[in-house]
């Protein structure tokens, strides 16, 4: 059971990190932000890498 809890904690930490990264990217899209703080060039359109993500999620080796 301990291994499952560790895995769940790792998944939660990855989710939190991804959320924080996405939040920062979205905040960087604010037109009022200075040019240095903008993230416009870093943001991908939704669906750009869906196939790759599906492969990652369905691959039992990962």
N, C-alpha and C positions, 0 to 999 in steps of 0.2 A: 504494500500500500504506500510505503514511503516513496518508492520510485514514481508512482503515479502522481503523488503530491508534488514532487520535485518537477516532474514534467509539466504539470498544470501551472506551477509557479513560473517556470520558464516561458510558457506560452503567454501567460499574463504579462510578464515583463516585456516580451517582444511586442505584444499588442499595445502596451502603454508607450513604448518607445516609438512605434510606428504612428500612433495617434499624435504624440507630441511633435514628431517631425512634420506630419501633415498639417497640424495646426499652425506651425511656424510658417510653412509654405503658403497657407491660405492667408495668414496675416500679412505676408509679404506681397500679396496681390493688391493691397489697399492702395488706391491711387494717391493717397496723401503721404505715403511712405517716400522717403528720399530714394533716389536712384540706387544708391549703394545697398539699401536694405530690401530692395525689390527681389522677388523670387520668380518673376514671370518666366524666365528662361529655364527654370528648374522644374516647373510643374508640367506633368504629362497630362494629356487628355485622357479621360476615363476610357478604359478599354484598350489602351495602347499595348498592354502586355498581358491581356487576359489569357491567351492560349498558354503562355509560359507559366502563369500562375496556376492554371488548371493542371498542367503537367506536373508541377511541383507538388500540388496537393494530392494528386492521385498516384504518385509514384511511391510504392511501398518502401523503396530503398532509401528515401530521404527522411 
